[in-house]
């Protein structure tokens, strides 16, 4: 199988025969031409990889042949043979990106053969690089497609875990809503039988207050449950997000809000999707509230959320004084499907989702715990956007 095509052009029969004899046993298709027009025809009909040509020919010059070879095959290489090794000849050959030039008559035929072989090697390397590049681009496209699918799956996983937890949150919030709802119903019934306009007006105002309280609770739950897929990366105000998460958890789990302390100064900003960061703190605060609820039956359980910033990071800790986690479990706490809760009370994805979201925004999360004293999660997010 041929590994390329070599065309030799020279109008002097002795030189042409000498050059042809050098490559008679070469692995390349060999074409010998005594003039430029024959060489043009050979190139146009069968192509060319390496052109070994005399510069001065009676019809079409060697430099013109090289120009035509490059137009037919951009990676073709040319070696110019000249009887005058002048600077002008060298510059003209360089301008056409000639591989090399040889002074005529050649003193060392093996040197000619070596230069032609080097030219074919250069072509082969270039074509192999192109093949590898095309293969790399194809693999990159495949990888991009796979990455896109992975991102879609991760988004679905995050949303699924969120919706799985909505049941627990909604049950508590239903109790939270029932109190103002009963107030609305009672006042509405009283208005029907009331003739005092001032008292009716007062009842109406109280109904509005109760209704707004219910609306705030429902809107907060709706905001948490919606998907983050179409939410843009924005400047997240960590203090506001943590406050919303704490209120949502306190309402849903019927915990005294005074037992959840939040220390979050203003202007703690970083770039992320607000909805996903809220999900992180809902999960952490909810776990903390449940941990102290199980460990403290005396109402002494507390959850503390603290936020601050340094030069590079926005930081936060979520600490509880629950039962704590034994050391060997800390290594797997972020693994998917791992949970310390009894069957039916957890998906085992909450902390894994937290880890995924934090990592997504180039953040880190760590955990420390002492059995009998409590657990603390520490998070940090880069202040500067990527």
C-alpha positions, 0 to 999 in steps of 0.5 A: 500500500502506497504511503504517498505520491512523489513527483520529480520534475527536471528538464535535464534527462541525466538529473531526472534519471539520477533522481528517479533511480534514487527512489525506484525502491521507495514505498511512494508512488513515483512520477517522473516529469521532464517539463512543468506541464507534464507535472501539472497534469500529473498533479491535477489527475493524481494528486501530490504529496511531495514535489521535488522540482527544478526551479527553472523549467522551459515552460512552467517554473518550479515555484509555480508548480509548488504554488499549484501543489499547495492549492491542490493539497494544502499539506503538500511539501516541496523541495526546490532544486536550483543551480544557483543557491542565491538569497533570492531563491531561498526567499522565494522558496520560503515565501511558498513554504517550501520544505527545503532546497537542493543545489544542482547537481546534488553532491550527495544523493543520500542527502536528497533521499533523506530530505524527501523522507523527512518531507513525507514524515512531516506530512504523516505527522501533520495528518496524524495530528489532524486525525487525533484532533478530529478524534479529540473534538468528537470525544469532547462533543460526546463528553459535553453531551454526557456532561449536559445529561449529568447536569440535567440528572443532577438538577432533577435529583435536587428537585426530587429530593426537595419535593420529597421533603415538601411533605414533611414541611407541608404537614407542619405548615398546614398546622401553622396555617390552621390558626389564622385560617380559623381566625378568618373563618370565625371573624367572617361568621361574626361579621354576618351577624354583626350590625355595628359598622365599627366592629365589622370594620375591625373584624375586616381588618383582622381578616386582612391581617390573618389572610396576609399571614397565610399568604406569606406562608404559602408564598414561602412554601411555593418559592422553596418548592419551585425548580431552580432550572430557570433561575439565573445566577444572582447575587445571593444575600446569605442573611436573607436566605438563611432567615427565610430557611429558618422561618420555613423550618420553624413553621413546618416543624412547629419549633419555637423560633426563639430556640433557633438563633441566627447571627447573620450581618448584612451584605454577605453576598456571593454568586449562586441561585438563591433557590438552591442555597435556600435548599441547602440551609433548609436541609441543614436547619431541618436536620438540626431541629429534628436532632435536638427534638429527639435528644431534648425532651425538656425543650432545651434543644437549640440550633444556632446559625452563624454567618460571616465573611473574610477576604475570600469567602462567605462562611456559615455554620449550623450548630445543634446541641443534639445527640451528635454523630459517632466518628465512623459515620462522619466519613460517609455522612455525605454519601447518597442514600446514607441516613441515620433516620428510621425507615420512612423518615428520610430519603438519605439524599438530603446531605448528598444534595447539600454537598452537590449544591455547595460544590457546584458553586465552588464551595466547601462543607465540613462537619464536626460532631461530639457524641452527646454534645451536638453537631456543627456543619461549616460552609464556605462560598467564594465571594468572587464569581467565577 
